Amino acid sequence: MKIYLFEKSMTLVGKAWEIKLALKEYGKQHTTVQALLNTKKKET
């Protein structure tokens, strides 16, 4: 699975079950996509 992060969006590429699993994991830590993107920006 590949995850492409952009300034205001993200793209998940992979099989449907991989994307669903990744979204569930991200959902446990972040309430919105914006919160996820802000966290990922700080890591890089």
mmCIF file of the N, C-alpha and C atoms, coordinates in Angstrom:
data_MODEL
# 
_entry.id   MODEL 
# 
loop_
_atom_site.group_PDB 
_atom_site.id 
_atom_site.type_symbol 
_atom_site.label_atom_id 
_atom_site.label_alt_id 
_atom_site.label_comp_id 
_atom_site.label_asym_id 
_atom_site.label_entity_id 
_atom_site.label_seq_id 
_atom_site.pdbx_PDB_ins_code 
_atom_site.Cartn_x 
_atom_site.Cartn_y 
_atom_site.Cartn_z 
_atom_site.occupancy 
_atom_site.B_iso_or_equiv 
_atom_site.pdbx_formal_charge 
_atom_site.auth_seq_id 
_atom_site.auth_comp_id 
_atom_site.auth_asym_id 
_atom_site.auth_atom_id 
_atom_site.pdbx_PDB_model_num 
ATOM 1   N N  . MET A 1 1  ? 0.839   -1.176 0.000  1.00 0.00 ? 1  MET A N  1 
ATOM 2   C CA . MET A 1 1  ? 0.000   0.000  0.000  1.00 0.00 ? 1  MET A CA 1 
ATOM 3   C C  . MET A 1 1  ? 0.880   1.234  0.000  1.00 0.00 ? 1  MET A C  1 
ATOM 4   N N  . LYS A 1 2  ? 0.446   2.245  -0.705 1.00 0.00 ? 2  LYS A N  1 
ATOM 5   C CA . LYS A 1 2  ? 1.179   3.505  -0.768 1.00 0.00 ? 2  LYS A CA 1 
ATOM 6   C C  . LYS A 1 2  ? 0.294   4.629  -0.252 1.00 0.00 ? 2  LYS A C  1 
ATOM 7   N N  . ILE A 1 3  ? 0.935   5.555  0.455  1.00 0.00 ? 3  ILE A N  1 
ATOM 8   C CA . ILE A 1 3  ? 0.227   6.719  0.975  1.00 0.00 ? 3  ILE A CA 1 
ATOM 9   C C  . ILE A 1 3  ? 0.959   7.957  0.488  1.00 0.00 ? 3  ILE A C  1 
ATOM 10  N N  . TYR A 1 4  ? 0.254   8.798  -0.244 1.00 0.00 ? 4  TYR A N  1 
ATOM 11  C CA . TYR A 1 4  ? 0.819   10.041 -0.739 1.00 0.00 ? 4  TYR A CA 1 
ATOM 12  C C  . TYR A 1 4  ? 0.214   11.185 0.059  1.00 0.00 ? 4  TYR A C  1 
ATOM 13  N N  . LEU A 1 5  ? 1.055   11.948 0.728  1.00 0.00 ? 5  LEU A N  1 
ATOM 14  C CA . LEU A 1 5  ? 0.587   13.084 1.524  1.00 0.00 ? 5  LEU A CA 1 
ATOM 15  C C  . LEU A 1 5  ? 0.883   14.377 0.791  1.00 0.00 ? 5  LEU A C  1 
ATOM 16  N N  . PHE A 1 6  ? -0.127  15.208 0.668  1.00 0.00 ? 6  PHE A N  1 
ATOM 17  C CA . PHE A 1 6  ? 0.004   16.520 0.070  1.00 0.00 ? 6  PHE A CA 1 
ATOM 18  C C  . PHE A 1 6  ? -0.325  17.557 1.128  1.00 0.00 ? 6  PHE A C  1 
ATOM 19  N N  . GLU A 1 7  ? -0.211  18.810 0.777  1.00 0.00 ? 7  GLU A N  1 
ATOM 20  C CA . GLU A 1 7  ? -0.443  19.872 1.751  1.00 0.00 ? 7  GLU A CA 1 
ATOM 21  C C  . GLU A 1 7  ? -1.857  19.831 2.331  1.00 0.00 ? 7  GLU A C  1 
ATOM 22  N N  . LYS A 1 8  ? -2.851  19.613 1.478  1.00 0.00 ? 8  LYS A N  1 
ATOM 23  C CA . LYS A 1 8  ? -4.236  19.649 1.953  1.00 0.00 ? 8  LYS A CA 1 
ATOM 24  C C  . LYS A 1 8  ? -5.006  18.362 1.677  1.00 0.00 ? 8  LYS A C  1 
ATOM 25  N N  . SER A 1 9  ? -4.314  17.305 1.302  1.00 0.00 ? 9  SER A N  1 
ATOM 26  C CA . SER A 1 9  ? -5.013  16.056 1.018  1.00 0.00 ? 9  SER A CA 1 
ATOM 27  C C  . SER A 1 9  ? -4.060  14.876 1.140  1.00 0.00 ? 9  SER A C  1 
ATOM 28  N N  . MET A 1 10 ? -4.625  13.700 1.051  1.00 0.00 ? 10 MET A N  1 
ATOM 29  C CA . MET A 1 10 ? -3.819  12.492 1.028  1.00 0.00 ? 10 MET A CA 1 
ATOM 30  C C  . MET A 1 10 ? -4.476  11.495 0.093  1.00 0.00 ? 10 MET A C  1 
ATOM 31  N N  . THR A 1 11 ? -3.659  10.644 -0.521 1.00 0.00 ? 11 THR A N  1 
ATOM 32  C CA . THR A 1 11 ? -4.155  9.629  -1.424 1.00 0.00 ? 11 THR A CA 1 
ATOM 33  C C  . THR A 1 11 ? -3.654  8.279  -0.943 1.00 0.00 ? 11 THR A C  1 
ATOM 34  N N  . LEU A 1 12 ? -4.570  7.347  -0.782 1.00 0.00 ? 12 LEU A N  1 
ATOM 35  C CA . LEU A 1 12 ? -4.231  5.988  -0.387 1.00 0.00 ? 12 LEU A CA 1 
ATOM 36  C C  . LEU A 1 12 ? -4.376  5.096  -1.611 1.00 0.00 ? 12 LEU A C  1 
ATOM 37  N N  . VAL A 1 13 ? -3.336  4.317  -1.915 1.00 0.00 ? 13 VAL A N  1 
ATOM 38  C CA . VAL A 1 13 ? -3.354  3.434  -3.069 1.00 0.00 ? 13 VAL A CA 1 
ATOM 39  C C  . VAL A 1 13 ? -3.073  2.020  -2.574 1.00 0.00 ? 13 VAL A C  1 
ATOM 40  N N  . GLY A 1 14 ? -3.962  1.125  -2.888 1.00 0.00 ? 14 GLY A N  1 
ATOM 41  C CA . GLY A 1 14 ? -3.782  -0.262 -2.476 1.00 0.00 ? 14 GLY A CA 1 
ATOM 42  C C  . GLY A 1 14 ? -5.074  -1.028 -2.643 1.00 0.00 ? 14 GLY A C  1 
ATOM 43  N N  . LYS A 1 15 ? -5.086  -2.201 -2.059 1.00 0.00 ? 15 LYS A N  1 
ATOM 44  C CA . LYS A 1 15 ? -6.295  -3.020 -2.109 1.00 0.00 ? 15 LYS A CA 1 
ATOM 45  C C  . LYS A 1 15 ? -7.310  -2.453 -1.126 1.00 0.00 ? 15 LYS A C  1 
ATOM 46  N N  . ALA A 1 16 ? -8.578  -2.712 -1.399 1.00 0.00 ? 16 ALA A N  1 
ATOM 47  C CA . ALA A 1 16 ? -9.649  -2.131 -0.586 1.00 0.00 ? 16 ALA A CA 1 
ATOM 48  C C  . ALA A 1 16 ? -9.498  -2.486 0.886  1.00 0.00 ? 16 ALA A C  1 
ATOM 49  N N  . TRP A 1 17 ? -9.149  -3.720 1.195  1.00 0.00 ? 17 TRP A N  1 
ATOM 50  C CA . TRP A 1 17 ? -9.031  -4.125 2.596  1.00 0.00 ? 17 TRP A CA 1 
ATOM 51  C C  . TRP A 1 17 ? -7.859  -3.423 3.278  1.00 0.00 ? 17 TRP A C  1 
ATOM 52  N N  . GLU A 1 18 ? -6.786  -3.135 2.523  1.00 0.00 ? 18 GLU A N  1 
ATOM 53  C CA . GLU A 1 18 ? -5.638  -2.420 3.092  1.00 0.00 ? 18 GLU A CA 1 
ATOM 54  C C  . GLU A 1 18 ? -6.012  -0.983 3.435  1.00 0.00 ? 18 GLU A C  1 
ATOM 55  N N  . ILE A 1 19 ? -6.755  -0.342 2.537  1.00 0.00 ? 19 ILE A N  1 
ATOM 56  C CA . ILE A 1 19 ? -7.165  1.046  2.751  1.00 0.00 ? 19 ILE A CA 1 
ATOM 57  C C  . ILE A 1 19 ? -8.133  1.133  3.929  1.00 0.00 ? 19 ILE A C  1 
ATOM 58  N N  . LYS A 1 20 ? -9.091  0.218  4.001  1.00 0.00 ? 20 LYS A N  1 
ATOM 59  C CA . LYS A 1 20 ? -10.036 0.211  5.122  1.00 0.00 ? 20 LYS A CA 1 
ATOM 60  C C  . LYS A 1 20 ? -9.313  0.028  6.448  1.00 0.00 ? 20 LYS A C  1 
ATOM 61  N N  . LEU A 1 21 ? -8.335  -0.870 6.488  1.00 0.00 ? 21 LEU A N  1 
ATOM 62  C CA . LEU A 1 21 ? -7.572  -1.105 7.710  1.00 0.00 ? 21 LEU A CA 1 
ATOM 63  C C  . LEU A 1 21 ? -6.770  0.133  8.100  1.00 0.00 ? 21 LEU A C  1 
ATOM 64  N N  . ALA A 1 22 ? -6.130  0.772  7.114  1.00 0.00 ? 22 ALA A N  1 
ATOM 65  C CA . ALA A 1 22 ? -5.347  1.980  7.391  1.00 0.00 ? 22 ALA A CA 1 
ATOM 66  C C  . ALA A 1 22 ? -6.246  3.101  7.911  1.00 0.00 ? 22 ALA A C  1 
ATOM 67  N N  . LEU A 1 23 ? -7.421  3.280  7.316  1.00 0.00 ? 23 LEU A N  1 
ATOM 68  C CA . LEU A 1 23 ? -8.341  4.328  7.764  1.00 0.00 ? 23 LEU A CA 1 
ATOM 69  C C  . LEU A 1 23 ? -8.850  4.062  9.176  1.00 0.00 ? 23 LEU A C  1 
ATOM 70  N N  . LYS A 1 24 ? -9.088  2.800  9.503  1.00 0.00 ? 24 LYS A N  1 
ATOM 71  C CA . LYS A 1 24 ? -9.511  2.465  10.868 1.00 0.00 ? 24 LYS A CA 1 
ATOM 72  C C  . LYS A 1 24 ? -8.410  2.807  11.865 1.00 0.00 ? 24 LYS A C  1 
ATOM 73  N N  . GLU A 1 25 ? -7.169  2.491  11.520 1.00 0.00 ? 25 GLU A N  1 
ATOM 74  C CA . GLU A 1 25 ? -6.042  2.788  12.410 1.00 0.00 ? 25 GLU A CA 1 
ATOM 75  C C  . GLU A 1 25 ? -5.860  4.300  12.570 1.00 0.00 ? 25 GLU A C  1 
ATOM 76  N N  . TYR A 1 26 ? -5.934  5.037  11.472 1.00 0.00 ? 26 TYR A N  1 
ATOM 77  C CA . TYR A 1 26 ? -5.812  6.496  11.545 1.00 0.00 ? 26 TYR A CA 1 
ATOM 78  C C  . TYR A 1 26 ? -6.971  7.092  12.340 1.00 0.00 ? 26 TYR A C  1 
ATOM 79  N N  . GLY A 1 27 ? -8.155  6.514  12.203 1.00 0.00 ? 27 GLY A N  1 
ATOM 80  C CA . GLY A 1 27 ? -9.333  7.002  12.907 1.00 0.00 ? 27 GLY A CA 1 
ATOM 81  C C  . GLY A 1 27 ? -9.242  6.856  14.415 1.00 0.00 ? 27 GLY A C  1 
ATOM 82  N N  . LYS A 1 28 ? -8.464  5.896  14.882 1.00 0.00 ? 28 LYS A N  1 
ATOM 83  C CA . LYS A 1 28 ? -8.279  5.709  16.323 1.00 0.00 ? 28 LYS A CA 1 
ATOM 84  C C  . LYS A 1 28 ? -7.477  6.850  16.931 1.00 0.00 ? 28 LYS A C  1 
ATOM 85  N N  . GLN A 1 29 ? -6.580  7.443  16.148 1.00 0.00 ? 29 GLN A N  1 
ATOM 86  C CA . GLN A 1 29 ? -5.682  8.472  16.659 1.00 0.00 ? 29 GLN A CA 1 
ATOM 87  C C  . GLN A 1 29 ? -6.116  9.885  16.293 1.00 0.00 ? 29 GLN A C  1 
ATOM 88  N N  . HIS A 1 30 ? -6.785  10.040 15.161 1.00 0.00 ? 30 HIS A N  1 
ATOM 89  C CA . HIS A 1 30 ? -7.129  11.366 14.648 1.00 0.00 ? 30 HIS A CA 1 
ATOM 90  C C  . HIS A 1 30 ? -8.624  11.427 14.352 1.00 0.00 ? 30 HIS A C  1 
ATOM 91  N N  . THR A 1 31 ? -9.244  12.529 14.723 1.00 0.00 ? 31 THR A N  1 
ATOM 92  C CA . THR A 1 31 ? -10.684 12.659 14.490 1.00 0.00 ? 31 THR A CA 1 
ATOM 93  C C  . THR A 1 31 ? -11.007 13.179 13.096 1.00 0.00 ? 31 THR A C  1 
ATOM 94  N N  . THR A 1 32 ? -10.078 13.914 12.479 1.00 0.00 ? 32 THR A N  1 
ATOM 95  C CA . THR A 1 32 ? -10.308 14.445 11.134 1.00 0.00 ? 32 THR A CA 1 
ATOM 96  C C  . THR A 1 32 ? -9.089  14.197 10.257 1.00 0.00 ? 32 THR A C  1 
ATOM 97  N N  . VAL A 1 33 ? -9.295  14.296 8.960  1.00 0.00 ? 33 VAL A N  1 
ATOM 98  C CA . VAL A 1 33 ? -8.179  14.160 8.025  1.00 0.00 ? 33 VAL A CA 1 
ATOM 99  C C  . VAL A 1 33 ? -7.206  15.319 8.216  1.00 0.00 ? 33 VAL A C  1 
ATOM 100 N N  . GLN A 1 34 ? -7.729  16.492 8.506  1.00 0.00 ? 34 GLN A N  1 
ATOM 101 C CA . GLN A 1 34 ? -6.866  17.661 8.730  1.00 0.00 ? 34 GLN A CA 1 
ATOM 102 C C  . GLN A 1 34 ? -5.932  17.420 9.910  1.00 0.00 ? 34 GLN A C  1 
ATOM 103 N N  . ALA A 1 35 ? -6.430  16.834 10.973 1.00 0.00 ? 35 ALA A N  1 
ATOM 104 C CA . ALA A 1 35 ? -5.587  16.526 12.135 1.00 0.00 ? 35 ALA A CA 1 
ATOM 105 C C  . ALA A 1 35 ? -4.496  15.529 11.756 1.00 0.00 ? 35 ALA A C  1 
ATOM 106 N N  . LEU A 1 36 ? -4.841  14.559 10.939 1.00 0.00 ? 36 LEU A N  1 
ATOM 107 C CA . LEU A 1 36 ? -3.857  13.582 10.473 1.00 0.00 ? 36 LEU A CA 1 
ATOM 108 C C  . LEU A 1 36 ? -2.778  14.253 9.635  1.00 0.00 ? 36 LEU A C  1 
ATOM 109 N N  . LEU A 1 37 ? -3.187  15.117 8.709  1.00 0.00 ? 37 LEU A N  1 
ATOM 110 C CA . LEU A 1 37 ? -2.222  15.801 7.851  1.00 0.00 ? 37 LEU A CA 1 
ATOM 111 C C  . LEU A 1 37 ? -1.305  16.706 8.661  1.00 0.00 ? 37 LEU A C  1 
ATOM 112 N N  . ASN A 1 38 ? -1.853  17.396 9.653  1.00 0.00 ? 38 ASN A N  1 
ATOM 113 C CA . ASN A 1 38 ? -1.030  18.262 10.497 1.00 0.00 ? 38 ASN A CA 1 
ATOM 114 C C  . ASN A 1 38 ? 0.003   17.453 11.267 1.00 0.00 ? 38 ASN A C  1 
ATOM 115 N N  . THR A 1 39 ? -0.376  16.282 11.749 1.00 0.00 ? 39 THR A N  1 
ATOM 116 C CA . THR A 1 39 ? 0.551   15.424 12.478 1.00 0.00 ? 39 THR A CA 1 
ATOM 117 C C  . THR A 1 39 ? 1.646   14.915 11.552 1.00 0.00 ? 39 THR A C  1 
ATOM 118 N N  . LYS A 1 40 ? 1.276   14.499 10.361 1.00 0.00 ? 40 LYS A N  1 
ATOM 119 C CA . LYS A 1 40 ? 2.254   13.968 9.410  1.00 0.00 ? 40 LYS A CA 1 
ATOM 120 C C  . LYS A 1 40 ? 3.223   15.052 8.958  1.00 0.00 ? 40 LYS A C  1 
ATOM 121 N N  . LYS A 1 41 ? 2.750   16.296 8.833  1.00 0.00 ? 41 LYS A N  1 
ATOM 122 C CA . LYS A 1 41 ? 3.629   17.408 8.447  1.00 0.00 ? 41 LYS A CA 1 
ATOM 123 C C  . LYS A 1 41 ? 4.699   17.634 9.499  1.00 0.00 ? 41 LYS A C  1 
ATOM 124 N N  . LYS A 1 42 ? 4.320   17.537 10.767 1.00 0.00 ? 42 LYS A N  1 
ATOM 125 C CA . LYS A 1 42 ? 5.266   17.754 11.857 1.00 0.00 ? 42 LYS A CA 1 
ATOM 126 C C  . LYS A 1 42 ? 6.326   16.663 11.905 1.00 0.00 ? 42 LYS A C  1 
ATOM 127 N N  . GLU A 1 43 ? 5.982   15.438 11.475 1.00 0.00 ? 43 GLU A N  1 
ATOM 128 C CA . GLU A 1 43 ? 6.924   14.324 11.504 1.00 0.00 ? 43 GLU A CA 1 
ATOM 129 C C  . GLU A 1 43 ? 7.996   14.456 10.438 1.00 0.00 ? 43 GLU A C  1 
ATOM 130 N N  . THR A 1 44 ? 7.667   15.075 9.313  1.00 0.00 ? 44 THR A N  1 
ATOM 131 C CA . THR A 1 44 ? 8.638   15.162 8.214  1.00 0.00 ? 44 THR A CA 1 
ATOM 132 C C  . THR A 1 44 ? 9.494   16.383 8.308  1.00 0.00 ? 44 THR A C  1 
# 
